[in-house]
Amino acid sequence: MGLEDIIERIASAEKRAGRALGSVQLIAVSKVQPAERVEAVLAQGHRLFGENYVQEAQGKWPSWRETYPDVRVEMIGPLQSNKAKLAVELFEAIHSVDRMSLAKKLAHLAQERGETPDLFVQVNTGREPQKAGILPEDLDAFVKELIAMDLPVQGLMCIPPEGAPARPHFDALAEMAGRNGLWGLSMGMSSDFEDAIAAGATHVRVGSAIFGARDYAKA
Ligand SMILES: *Cc1c(COP(=O)(O)O)cnc(C)c1O
């Protein structure tokens, strides 16, 4: 456990999969973690982080960005439309574009600001009613609409159902990205990032395996 261990495991997984070293980006998911744990990882030189909550990110990152101007913070949690404006100001990427109303809002903000974060479309590969994401059969049309709106779609993101093997979901997401001409694959968390790398992940989102367990009661 810990940053160095995860970096090593990513390198081994890249090697086993016959992929170039460094082809997978490690998003250190710092949501709900105490400041001292995040500061330790920043001090070790890591610069790419993921957050789930706009408000929490807004409270933490502006001051760390002053100390570490090259830091990148990416939104990986569900994004409410009324927080979209704040989100495009706070994050270098949004991994959770999951509906047309949000896409329209992001397109509007992009026009207004002349720039926009990198975007990933979240796909509900497990077709779970409680989970966000575009259904697989609606994806191709959705991606086409986003591109028609000049939105910079980098790739796809998924969170496989709990308690089932993740690999089929990773393979399915890779297939969907391929047929849509998208290079980015945001998939894999603490428990399954090596499987995700074998399936072609370009971004893995690892939280507890780097920082330790999250204590939601304290947060
Ligand atoms: C919290 C979270 C993660 C990180 O989960 P861990 O199991 O702690 O690695 C990754 N992706 C998303 C979307 C998350 O919400």
Ligand as a Chemical Component Dictionary entry (heavy atoms), coordinates in Angstrom:
data_LIG
# 
_chem_comp.id                   LIG 
_chem_comp.type                 NON-POLYMER 
_chem_comp.pdbx_formal_charge   0 
_chem_comp.three_letter_code    LIG 
# 
loop_
_chem_comp_atom.comp_id 
_chem_comp_atom.atom_id 
_chem_comp_atom.alt_atom_id 
_chem_comp_atom.type_symbol 
_chem_comp_atom.charge 
_chem_comp_atom.model_Cartn_x 
_chem_comp_atom.model_Cartn_y 
_chem_comp_atom.model_Cartn_z 
_chem_comp_atom.pdbx_ordinal 
LIG C1 C1 C 0 -13.872 6.822 -4.683 1  
LIG C2 C2 C 0 -13.706 6.519 -6.108 2  
LIG C3 C3 C 0 -12.558 5.867 -6.599 3  
LIG C4 C4 C 0 -11.451 5.352 -5.717 4  
LIG O1 O1 O 0 -11.878 4.232 -5.006 5  
LIG P1 P1 P 0 -10.851 3.315 -4.180 6  
LIG O2 O2 O 0 -11.560 2.027 -4.047 7  
LIG O3 O3 O 0 -10.617 4.008 -2.885 8  
LIG O4 O4 O 0 -9.615  3.193 -4.967 9  
LIG C5 C5 C 0 -12.446 5.697 -7.972 10 
LIG N1 N1 N 0 -13.409 6.088 -8.830 11 
LIG C6 C6 C 0 -14.528 6.705 -8.386 12 
LIG C7 C7 C 0 -15.535 7.140 -9.381 13 
LIG C8 C8 C 0 -14.710 6.921 -7.026 14 
LIG O5 O5 O 0 -15.845 7.512 -6.623 15 
# 
loop_
_chem_comp_bond.comp_id 
_chem_comp_bond.atom_id_1 
_chem_comp_bond.atom_id_2 
_chem_comp_bond.value_order 
_chem_comp_bond.pdbx_ordinal 
LIG C1 C2 SING 1  
LIG C2 C3 SING 2  
LIG C2 C8 DOUB 3  
LIG C3 C4 SING 4  
LIG C3 C5 DOUB 5  
LIG C4 O1 SING 6  
LIG O1 P1 SING 7  
LIG P1 O2 DOUB 8  
LIG P1 O3 SING 9  
LIG P1 O4 SING 10 
LIG C5 N1 SING 11 
LIG N1 C6 DOUB 12 
LIG C6 C7 SING 13 
LIG C6 C8 SING 14 
LIG C8 O5 SING 15 
# 
